[in-house]
Amino acid sequence: MSVTTTTAAASAATVTPATPVTSHPAAADRSAAVRVPGDVDNRATYISFGLAYLLGHGSAAVSEGATPLLDLPGWLPMALLGTGLAVGTVQATVAALRAQRAAAEPDDVLSGKLLGIAWVTAFAALFLAITGLTATLDLPDVQSLLWPTGSGFVVGLLYIAEGAQRRNLLHYSLGTWLALTSTAALLLGSPGLYWVLTLAGGGAYALAAILERRRLAAPAAPQTS
């Protein structure tokens, strides 16, 4: 009788499997989902455009108006702004292509390629629009107002598109802020327009560069085992 009882107990012990812990895979999935596939470091782009805003618009702000703070050559603000925008556009295109190479899904790869091309297309279209408008209306001085605000508006829209495609809330929010402040600055005229772009735009880029570092550092936290 005792032998039968012992055998039955042993069989029950060996047949009953241990219940696996299901929380571990879920935690790993949540940790891995912190970084979105195709996500890239945008700090180089933010710094390039931020310097363009601070130096280009800043020099225009202090040298324009009835009582300018500094006597600077008229070509200097546009030269600083154009150089910064050119460098920033290259950095943004490289970032878009890097995101495209890191993407795993075919749709994400195509979106990355199109966004990279969109930077070149957008600024080419902006150049044609401003050049054609000033030539048609015979108002060459309008370029000094349209380039700063138009470039900020175009960059803002591109950031919104990239932020939505990459699911990057910081990038999307920065684009929204730039698009709104750049167009609203037209209501102030010169030199108030340049002060708005310098402080609101340049300050936003500086803040975004800091927040981008924190955003990229967050996924690097050790995963729970």
Salt bridges, closest charged atoms under 4 A:
ASP39 OD2 - ARG215 NH1 2.56
ASP41 OD2 - ARG43 NH2 2.67
GLU162 OE2 - ARG166 NH2 3.58
GLU162 OE1 - HIS171 NE2 2.67
GLU212 OE2 - ARG215 NH2 2.86
